[in-house]
Amino acid sequence: MMQKTFLVEIGTEELPPKSLRTLAESFAANFIEQLDNAKLSHGEVLWYASPRRLALKVLNLDDTQPDSQIFKRGPAVSAAFDSDGNPTKAAIGWARGCGISVEQAERVTTEKGEWLAYTQNQPGQPVTNLLCDMVKMALTKLPIPKPMRWAAKQVEFIRPSHTVTMLYGDELVPGSILDIQSNRIIRGHRFMGESEIVIDNADQYPKILEERGKVIADYNQRKNIIKQQAEQAAAKLNGTADLTDSLLEEVTSLVEWPVVLTAKFEEKFLDVPAEALVYTMKGDQKYFPVYDKKNQLLPNFIFVANIESKDPQVVISGNEKVVRPRLADAEFFYQTDLKQTLEQRLPRLETVLFQQQLGTVKDKAIRLEALAGFIAHQIHANVEYAKRAGKLAKCDLVTNTVFEFPETQGIIGRYLAIKDGESSEVATAIEEQYKPRFAGDELPSSLVASAVSIAEKLDTLAGIFGIGQHPKGDKDPFALRRAAIGILRIIVEKSLPLDLVELTQQAVSLYGDKLTNQNVVDDIVNFMQGRFRAWYQEQGFAIDIIQSVLARNPTQPADFDARVKAVSHFRTLPAALSLAEANKRVSNILSKTEMVIPEKVNTALLEVGAEGELAKQVTILTDKLEPYFNQGRYQEALVELASLKESIDNFFASVMVMTDNEQIKLNRLALLTKLQNLFLKVADISLLQA
């Protein structure tokens, strides 16, 4: 059996840059699945992608599919023959479908009886007979939300396609893909190199395309070239390029022959908030901004051309001319915004709707002022600063700059607050009200900012849950899951003494009579506790540990965190498994008891030995651990409780709880209740699994 390289390239019009990598990786994954289904042995599968092509190269692909055996089970023997032993219609029809007579069939015995069967040998096909259909299948499974048609063709694809090349070694693989016959012609760069190239062998790809067609088909190679050259260009300016991966990926997907160039803009534009300039450079123009060593924006930018110009300065000047009016717009918007203070903009928030049933953004600002102040008081932050920041938090939404550059909301609020003479804490809180924006994002930097951020998110939760618009499935238009996780992260990671029930009740009360959901507080608390489960699982905590804490329904997130970590540590102790089993046993005994159990243990009814010893240890630990529980020192408490293992084991080995003597039985149940309550101060240890 021989092995050769297989190449397939689909030449298209410009593919969508933000999904190019996903398309290429999916193409490779889908084709590997097809190879595996056909039981074809192969080496590495390499994917290539540029704005005008998707390609795969499969190394060391077998030239022939291996032979296989197909097992076909027929009807049960009892149904295959009549009482005279003659084949029934069912048996004859099945045998005909297999290409045999009933007499040629095998018989196999299973637990469910005896059956007719046939094992058919199927010789493997030449790989060139299979590849075209495999490529078709791989393409049909690509994630294409809106396929296109073009010309008079009925086929659909993400963009109009013009060429298809399939080679197995030096052999042209016949077939039609997207109504295009496979041939040896691949297309080079639109403006450089050879426009059409005849490729003789799959192994020539992608080198022949680079050398003759001026196209670097290797996506990661292009990305590395852009990254390295942009870093070098920034270093020449004594700066650092803003090479966020998302933009780097998008630029990589826009060019086939990257040429990195440096340009500049007028320094006067640096008086505009840097974020607005960066937004237009990155978002609109796909430029890389440059920062100095103090992280201040420089009047330069780096861009990537898709052509080698004989006069690069012409290309640079052209890009400088394009970006100037955009920066001038940003300057105009900001200078106009400076003519009014944030507070003067507050009445205009009445024209902006928050939600039809919940009122305007002005209403929200009034609630934020009160809720941020309430939270600040709880966490010992500056209440007046928090109220001021809450009141002004949404005022930048009606500025020209934010209207033009929506991603700068909060940021422009900070700039304007500083210009207005607001305190730095108020200005920072206005900007950081949206933090954390995504998983892993930074938290608000101060307690005042934390209070405003929690208030901003909790107000939305209270309002949307309050009118019954809970997230359903993957639909979460108000990003309530993200808001809940943000609140929990701030409270937990900053160890804030806040209670979800108390916070939610306060947030709900500020809506007055606008809310229609009578269970809104419980719904929000349950929703947030559900976020806890997902959050801690992502951090690697076992589900039974999380459930053991949830069973106690703690509503203070920082307290919940301390309990989860305490139980996680407890589980590593040698006594943990035995104590978990003992707690299960205690829980089962108490759950089956219908009698009223005394609150106190009568020491006069205790037997000397294991029972008396356990009662003594429980009494000692009840007093000793009270301050531990009050101070949230749960890990230390569980370590102390682990010392009860021997006493508990001895108790169950020598004491019958459900004795016939009613008084003694109730006394022992009281002892077990006290024992159980000690553990329940932290979590329901009985839920831990082996």
C-alpha positions in Angstrom: 0.0 0.0 0.0 1.4 3.4 -1.0 1.0 6.7 0.8 0.9 10.1 -0.8 -0.1 13.7 0.1 -3.7 14.8 -0.6 -4.4 18.5 -1.3 -7.7 20.2 -1.6 -8.1 24.0 -2.1 -11.3 25.9 -2.6 -10.7 29.3 -4.2 -13.4 31.9 -3.3 -14.2 35.5 -3.1 -13.1 37.3 0.1 -14.2 35.2 3.1 -15.5 36.8 6.3 -12.4 37.7 8.3 -13.9 37.2 11.8 -14.8 33.6 11.0 -11.9 32.6 8.8 -10.0 30.6 11.4 -13.1 28.9 12.6 -14.0 27.9 9.0 -10.6 26.4 8.3 -10.3 24.5 11.6 -13.9 23.1 11.1 -13.0 22.1 7.6 -10.0 20.1 8.9 -11.9 18.6 11.8 -14.8 17.5 9.5 -12.4 16.0 7.0 -10.5 14.1 9.6 -13.9 12.7 10.7 -14.5 11.5 7.2 -11.1 9.9 7.0 -11.7 8.1 10.2 -15.2 6.9 9.1 -13.6 5.5 6.0 -10.9 3.8 8.1 -8.2 5.5 6.0 -4.8 5.7 7.6 -3.1 9.1 7.4 -0.5 11.4 8.9 -0.9 15.1 9.9 -3.8 17.1 8.5 -2.7 20.7 7.9 -5.1 23.5 7.2 -4.5 26.7 5.3 -6.7 29.8 5.0 -6.4 33.2 3.4 -9.0 35.8 2.4 -9.6 33.9 -0.9 -9.1 30.3 -0.1 -9.6 27.4 2.3 -7.2 24.4 1.9 -6.2 21.1 3.5 -3.2 19.0 3.1 -3.2 15.4 4.4 0.2 13.8 4.7 0.9 10.1 4.2 -2.7 9.2 3.1 -3.1 5.5 2.2 -4.0 5.0 -1.5 -6.5 2.3 -0.8 -9.2 1.8 1.8 -8.7 -1.4 3.9 -11.0 -4.3 3.2 -13.8 -4.6 5.7 -16.5 -7.1 6.8 -20.1 -6.1 7.1 -22.2 -8.2 9.5 -25.9 -8.3 8.7 -28.3 -9.9 11.1 -31.5 -11.3 9.7 -34.8 -12.5 11.2 -34.9 -14.8 14.2 -34.8 -18.5 13.3 -38.2 -18.9 14.8 -39.6 -16.4 12.3 -37.4 -17.5 9.4 -38.9 -21.0 9.0 -42.4 -22.3 9.1 -43.6 -25.4 10.9 -42.4 -27.6 8.0 -39.0 -26.1 8.0 -39.4 -24.1 4.9 -38.1 -20.5 4.6 -40.6 -17.8 5.3 -41.1 -14.7 3.1 -39.2 -12.6 5.7 -36.2 -14.9 5.5 -36.2 -15.1 1.7 -36.5 -11.3 1.4 -33.7 -10.7 3.8 -31.4 -13.2 2.0 -32.2 -11.7 -1.4 -31.2 -8.3 0.0 -27.8 -9.8 1.0 -27.3 -11.4 -2.4 -27.4 -15.0 -1.0 -29.9 -17.9 -0.5 -31.4 -18.7 2.9 -29.3 -21.9 2.9 -26.1 -19.8 2.7 -26.9 -17.8 5.8 -25.1 -18.4 9.1 -26.8 -18.8 12.5 -25.8 -16.9 15.5 -27.0 -17.3 19.1 -27.4 -14.4 21.5 -29.1 -14.0 24.8 -32.3 -13.2 23.0 -32.3 -16.4 20.8 -31.0 -17.7 17.5 -30.8 -15.5 14.4 -29.9 -15.8 10.7 -26.8 -13.8 9.9 -24.4 -13.0 7.0 -20.9 -11.6 7.0 -20.1 -9.9 3.8 -16.5 -9.1 2.7 -16.3 -5.6 1.3 -13.0 -4.8 -0.6 -11.6 -1.4 0.1 -11.9 1.2 -2.7 -9.1 3.4 -4.2 -8.8 6.5 -2.1 -9.3 8.7 -5.3 -12.8 7.3 -5.6 -13.7 8.5 -2.1 -12.0 11.9 -1.7 -14.5 14.0 -3.7 -17.5 12.9 -1.6 -15.5 13.3 1.6 -14.6 16.9 0.8 -18.3 17.6 -0.1 -19.4 16.2 3.2 -16.8 18.2 5.2 -17.9 21.4 3.5 -21.6 20.9 4.2 -20.8 20.7 7.9 -19.0 24.0 8.1 -20.6 26.6 10.5 -22.1 28.9 7.8 -25.1 30.9 9.2 -26.1 32.5 5.9 -24.9 30.7 2.8 -24.9 32.5 -0.6 -25.9 31.7 -4.1 -24.1 33.2 -7.1 -24.6 33.6 -10.8 -27.3 31.1 -12.0 -26.0 28.3 -9.8 -28.1 26.4 -7.3 -25.3 25.5 -4.9 -24.7 27.5 -1.8 -21.5 28.4 0.1 -20.3 31.1 2.4 -18.9 33.1 -0.5 -18.9 32.6 -4.3 -16.3 30.0 -5.3 -14.2 29.9 -8.5 -11.7 27.2 -8.3 -11.4 23.7 -6.9 -8.1 21.7 -6.8 -7.9 18.2 -5.5 -4.6 16.3 -6.0 -3.4 13.0 -4.6 0.3 13.1 -5.0 0.7 14.1 -8.7 -2.7 12.6 -9.6 -5.7 14.9 -10.3 -8.6 13.7 -8.2 -11.7 13.9 -10.4 -15.0 15.3 -9.2 -17.2 18.4 -8.9 -17.3 20.5 -5.8 -19.8 23.5 -5.6 -20.5 22.9 -9.3 -16.8 23.4 -10.1 -14.7 20.6 -11.7 -11.4 19.8 -10.0 -8.4 21.1 -11.9 -4.7 21.9 -11.3 -5.1 25.7 -11.5 -4.8 27.7 -8.3 -5.0 31.5 -8.2 -2.4 33.8 -6.9 -2.6 37.3 -5.4 -5.0 39.7 -7.0 -2.3 42.3 -7.8 1.0 40.6 -7.5 2.7 37.4 -8.7 1.1 35.0 -11.2 -2.7 35.2 -11.3 -3.0 31.5 -12.2 -0.6 28.8 -11.3 -0.6 25.1 -12.5 0.3 22.9 -9.6 1.7 19.4 -10.5 1.9 17.8 -7.1 0.2 18.2 -3.8 3.6 18.4 -2.0 4.3 21.7 -3.8 1.6 23.4 -1.8 1.8 26.0 -0.2 5.4 26.9 -1.3 4.5 27.2 -5.0 1.7 29.7 -4.0 4.1 31.8 -2.0 6.9 31.8 -4.5 4.9 32.3 -7.7 1.5 33.7 -6.5 2.6 36.0 -3.7 0.2 34.4 -1.3 1.1 33.1 2.1 -1.6 30.5 2.6 -0.3 29.4 6.0 -2.5 31.4 8.4 -0.3 31.1 11.5 2.8 32.1 9.4 1.0 35.3 8.3 0.0 36.0 11.9 3.5 35.6 13.2 4.9 37.8 10.4 2.5 40.6 11.3 3.1 40.3 15.1 6.9 40.2 14.8 7.1 43.1 12.3 4.5 45.2 14.3 6.6 44.7 17.5 9.7 45.7 15.6 8.0 48.8 14.2 6.7 49.8 17.6 10.2 49.4 19.1 11.6 51.8 16.6 9.2 54.4 18.0 10.3 53.4 21.6 6.8 52.1 22.1 4.6 49.0 22.3 2.0 48.0 19.8 -1.5 47.2 21.0 -1.7 43.7 19.5 -4.9 42.3 21.0 -5.3 38.8 19.7 -8.8 39.4 18.3 -7.6 42.3 16.1 -4.4 40.4 15.1 -6.6 37.5 14.0 -8.9 39.8 12.0 -6.0 41.6 10.2 -4.4 38.2 9.5 -7.6 37.2 7.8 -7.7 40.3 5.7 -4.4 39.9 3.9 -2.6 37.3 1.7 0.8 39.1 1.6 1.3 41.1 4.8 3.3 44.3 4.6 3.6 46.1 7.9 3.9 49.9 7.8 4.0 52.8 10.3 2.1 56.1 10.0 1.3 59.1 12.2 -1.4 61.5 13.1 -1.4 65.1 14.5 -0.4 65.4 18.2 -3.3 67.7 18.8 -5.7 64.7 18.7 -4.0 63.4 21.9 -6.1 65.9 23.8 -9.1 63.6 23.0 -9.5 60.6 25.4 -7.2 57.9 24.1 -10.0 55.3 24.3 -12.0 57.1 21.6 -9.0 57.4 19.3 -8.1 53.8 19.9 -11.7 52.7 19.2 -11.8 54.3 15.8 -8.2 53.1 14.9 -8.9 49.5 15.9 -12.6 49.2 15.2 -13.0 51.1 12.0 -9.5 51.0 10.4 -8.0 47.8 11.8 -4.9 49.7 12.9 -2.6 48.9 15.8 -2.2 51.9 18.2 1.2 52.4 19.8 1.9 53.3 23.5 5.0 54.7 25.2 6.7 53.2 28.2 4.3 55.1 30.5 1.3 53.5 28.6 0.4 56.9 27.0 -0.9 56.8 23.5 1.7 58.0 20.9 0.7 59.9 17.7 1.5 56.9 15.6 -0.2 53.7 14.4 0.8 50.5 12.6 -1.2 49.1 9.8 -0.9 46.1 7.5 -1.1 46.4 3.7 -1.9 43.6 1.4 0.5 44.6 -1.3 4.2 45.5 -1.8 4.2 49.0 -3.1 7.1 50.5 -5.0 6.5 53.6 -3.1 5.3 52.7 0.5 5.1 56.4 1.4 2.1 56.7 -0.9 0.3 53.9 1.0 1.3 55.5 4.3 0.0 58.9 3.3 -3.2 57.4 2.1 -3.9 55.8 5.4 -3.0 59.0 7.3 -5.6 60.9 5.1 -8.2 58.2 5.8 -7.8 58.3 9.6 -7.6 62.1 10.0 -11.3 62.9 9.5 -12.3 60.1 11.9 -10.0 61.5 14.6 -11.2 65.0 13.8 -14.8 63.7 14.4 -13.8 62.3 17.8 -12.1 65.6 18.7 -15.3 67.5 17.7 -17.6 65.2 19.7 -15.4 65.4 22.8 -14.9 69.2 22.6 -18.7 69.6 22.3 -19.3 67.3 25.3 -17.0 69.4 27.4 -19.5 72.3 27.2 -21.9 70.6 29.7 -21.3 68.9 33.0 -22.4 65.4 33.7 -25.0 66.6 36.1 -26.5 68.9 33.6 -27.1 65.9 31.4 -29.2 64.1 34.0 -32.6 65.5 32.7 -31.8 64.2 29.2 -31.7 60.6 30.6 -35.5 60.9 30.8 -35.5 60.6 27.0 -33.6 57.2 27.1 -35.7 54.1 27.8 -34.2 51.5 30.2 -37.1 49.1 29.7 -40.7 49.7 28.7 -42.2 48.5 31.9 -39.3 49.7 34.1 -39.1 53.3 33.0 -36.2 55.5 31.8 -32.5 55.6 32.5 -33.2 58.7 34.6 -35.3 56.4 36.9 -32.4 53.9 37.0 -29.9 56.7 37.9 -32.1 57.7 40.9 -32.2 54.0 42.0 -28.5 53.6 41.6 -27.8 56.6 43.8 -29.8 55.1 46.6 -28.7 51.5 46.1 -25.0 52.4 45.8 -25.2 54.4 49.0 -26.9 51.5 50.8 -24.2 49.0 49.7 -21.4 51.5 50.5 -22.7 51.8 54.1 -22.7 48.0 54.4 -19.1 47.6 53.2 -17.8 50.7 55.1 -17.1 52.7 51.9 -17.6 56.4 51.5 -21.4 56.7 51.2 -21.5 60.2 49.7 -19.0 59.3 47.0 -21.0 56.1 46.1 -24.3 58.0 45.9 -22.7 60.7 43.7 -21.2 58.1 41.4 -24.4 56.2 41.2 -26.3 59.4 40.3 -23.9 60.3 37.5 -23.1 56.8 36.3 -25.3 56.9 33.2 -25.0 60.5 32.2 -22.3 59.9 29.6 -24.8 57.8 27.7 -26.2 61.0 26.2 -22.8 62.4 25.2 -21.9 62.7 21.5 -18.7 60.7 22.1 -20.4 57.7 23.6 -23.1 57.9 20.9 -20.4 57.7 18.2 -18.1 55.2 20.1 -20.4 53.1 22.3 -17.5 51.1 23.8 -16.3 54.2 25.6 -19.3 54.4 27.9 -18.1 54.8 31.5 -14.7 55.8 30.2 -16.0 59.1 28.9 -17.9 59.5 32.1 -14.7 59.4 34.0 -13.0 62.0 31.8 -15.9 64.3 32.1 -16.2 63.8 35.8 -12.6 64.8 36.3 -13.1 67.9 34.1 -16.2 68.7 36.2 -14.1 68.6 39.4 -15.6 65.5 40.8 -13.4 63.5 43.2 -11.1 60.8 41.7 -13.1 58.1 43.5 -16.3 59.2 42.0 -14.8 59.5 38.5 -13.2 56.0 38.8 -16.4 54.5 40.0 -18.3 55.9 37.0 -15.8 54.1 34.7 -15.6 50.9 36.6 -19.4 50.4 37.1 -19.3 47.9 34.2 -16.5 45.8 35.6 -16.1 42.9 35.4 -17.3 42.9 31.8 -16.3 39.3 31.0 -14.8 36.2 32.6 -11.4 37.0 34.0 -11.8 40.7 33.7 -10.5 43.0 36.4 -12.7 43.9 39.3 -13.5 47.5 40.4 -10.4 48.9 42.1 -12.0 50.6 45.2 -14.8 49.9 47.6 -16.8 52.9 46.2 -16.4 51.6 42.7 -17.4 48.1 44.0 -20.6 49.5 45.5 -21.6 51.2 42.3 -20.8 48.2 40.2 -22.8 45.8 42.4 -25.7 48.4 42.4 -25.6 48.7 38.6 -25.9 45.0 38.0 -28.3 44.2 40.9 -30.7 46.9 39.7 -30.9 45.3 36.3 -31.4 41.8 37.9 -34.2 43.2 40.2 -36.0 44.9 37.3 -35.9 42.2 34.7 -36.7 39.4 37.2 -39.3 41.6 38.7 -41.3 41.6 35.4 -40.8 37.9 34.9 -38.3 38.0 32.0 -36.0 35.3 33.4 -33.2 34.0 31.1 -34.4 30.9 29.2 -32.0 28.4 27.6 -29.3 30.3 25.8 -31.4 33.4 25.6 -30.2 36.1 27.9 -30.7 39.5 26.2 -30.0 41.5 29.3 -26.8 39.5 30.2 -28.2 38.6 33.6 -26.0 35.6 34.0 -22.9 37.8 33.5 -24.3 40.4 35.9 -24.9 37.7 38.6 -21.3 36.3 38.2 -19.9 39.8 38.3 -21.7 40.6 41.6 -20.6 37.3 43.1 -17.0 37.8 42.0 -16.8 41.3 43.5 -18.3 40.1 46.8 -16.2 37.0 47.1 -12.8 38.2 45.8 -13.0 41.3 47.9 -14.5 39.5 51.0 -17.4 41.9 51.3 -19.9 41.3 54.2 -23.0 41.4 52.0 -26.0 39.2 52.1 -27.9 38.4 48.8 -31.3 38.4 50.4 -30.8 41.8 52.0 -29.3 43.3 48.9 -32.0 42.0 46.7 -34.8 43.2 49.0 -33.3 46.7 48.9 -32.9 46.7 45.1 -36.5 45.5 44.7 -37.9 48.0 47.1 -36.5 50.9 45.0 -38.7 50.0 42.1 -41.8 50.8 44.1 -44.9 49.2 42.5 -43.4 48.7 39.0 -42.6 45.0 39.6 -45.2 42.3 39.0 -43.3 39.1 40.1 -44.2 38.4 43.7 -41.4 35.9 44.1 -38.7 38.2 42.7 -36.4 38.1 45.7 -36.4 34.3 45.9 -36.0 34.0 42.2 -32.9 36.2 42.1 -31.3 34.6 45.1 -31.9 31.1 43.6 -30.6 32.3 40.3 -27.4 33.6 41.8 -26.8 30.5 43.9 -27.2 28.6 40.6 -24.3 30.7 39.2 -22.3 29.7 42.2 -22.6 26.0 41.2 -21.3 26.7 37.7 -18.6 29.1 38.8 -17.1 26.7 41.4 -17.2 23.8 39.0 -15.2 25.8 36.5 -12.7 26.4 39.3 -12.4 22.6 39.7 -14.4 22.0 42.9 -16.3 18.7 42.9 -20.1 19.0 42.5 -20.8 17.1 45.8 -18.6 19.7 47.7 -20.7 22.5 46.2 -24.0 20.7 46.9 -23.0 20.1 50.5 -22.6 23.8 51.0 -25.7 24.7 49.0 -27.7 22.4 51.2 -27.2 24.9 54.1 -28.4 27.8 51.9 -25.8 30.4 52.9 -26.8 33.7 51.3 -23.5 35.6 51.9 -21.3 34.9 48.9 -18.0 35.5 50.9 -19.3 33.1 53.5 -20.3 30.5 50.8 -16.7 30.7 49.4 -15.2 30.1 52.8 -17.4 27.0 53.4 -16.6 25.5 49.9 -12.9 25.9 50.5 -13.2 24.5 54.0 -15.1 21.4 52.8 -12.6 20.9 50.0 -9.8 20.9 52.5 -11.7 18.6 54.9 -12.1 16.1 52.1 -8.3 15.6 51.9 -8.2 14.6 55.6 -7.8 10.8 56.4 -11.0 10.9 58.5 -13.2 12.6 55.9 -14.6 9.5 54.2 -15.5 7.8 57.5 -17.1 11.0 58.9 -19.1 11.5 55.7 -20.5 8.0 56.1 -21.2 8.6 59.8 -23.1 11.8 58.9 -25.1 9.8 56.3 -26.0 7.3 59.0 -27.0 10.0 61.5 -29.0 11.8 58.8 -30.9 8.6 57.9 -31.6 7.8 61.6 -32.9 11.3 62.4 -35.0 11.5 59.2 -36.9 8.4 60.1 -37.7 9.6 63.6 -41.2 11.0 64.0 -40.8 11.6 67.8 -40.1 15.0 69.3 -36.4 14.9 70.1 -35.2 16.8 73.3 -33.1 19.9 72.7 -30.6 18.9 75.5 -28.8 15.7 76.3 -29.5 14.3 79.8 -26.1 13.3 81.1 -27.7 11.0 83.7 -29.0 8.8 81.0 -25.7 8.3 79.3 -23.9 5.0 79.5 -20.2 4.9 80.6 -17.9 4.2 77.6 -18.4 5.1 74.0 -21.7 7.0 74.5 -20.4 9.0 77.4 -17.1 9.7 75.6 -18.9 11.0 72.4 -21.2 13.2 74.5 -18.2 14.6 76.3 -16.4 15.4 73.0 -19.5 16.9 71.4 -20.0 19.2 74.5 -16.4 20.3 74.4 -16.4 21.1 70.7 -19.8 22.8 70.8 -18.3 25.4 73.2 -14.9 25.6 71.5 -16.1 26.0 67.9 -18.8 28.6 68.5 -16.3 31.5 67.9 -14.9 29.6 64.9 -18.3 29.5 63.3 -19.1 33.2 64.2 -15.8 34.3 62.6 -16.2 32.1 59.5 -13.1 30.0 60.4 -14.8 26.9 58.8 -11.6 25.1 57.8 -10.3 25.2 61.3 -13.6 24.0 62.6 -13.8 21.0 60.3 -10.2 20.0 61.2 -11.3 20.0 64.9 -14.4 18.0 64.1 -12.3 15.4 62.3 -10.9 14.5 65.7 -14.4 13.0 66.5 -13.8 10.1 64.1 -12.7 7.5 66.7 -15.4 8.5 69.2 -18.1 8.3 66.5 -16.8 4.9 65.2 -16.8 3.5 68.8 -20.3 4.8 69.4 -21.8 3.1 66.4 -19.8 -0.1 67.1 -21.1 -0.5 70.6 -24.3 1.5 71.1 -27.8 0.7 69.8 -29.5 4.0 69.2 -33.1 2.7 68.6 -33.3 0.8 71.9 -36.6 -0.2 73.5 -36.1 2.2 76.4 -37.9 5.3 75.2 -36.0 7.8 77.4 -32.6 6.4 76.5 -33.5 6.3 72.8 -34.6 9.9 72.8 -31.5 10.9 74.7 -29.3 9.2 72.1 -31.2 10.9 69.3 -30.6 14.2 71.0 -26.9 13.4 71.1 -26.9 12.6 67.4 -28.8 15.8 66.7 -26.1 17.9 68.5 -23.4 16.0 66.6 -25.1 16.6 63.3 -25.6 20.3 64.0 -21.9 20.8 64.6 -21.1 19.7 61.1 -24.2 21.5 59.6 -22.7 24.7 60.9 -20.4 24.4 57.9 -22.0 22.1 55.3 -24.0 18.9 55.0 -21.1 16.5 55.0 -23.4 13.5 54.4 -23.7 14.6 50.8 -20.0 14.0 50.1 -19.3 11.0 47.8 -16.6 8.4 48.2 
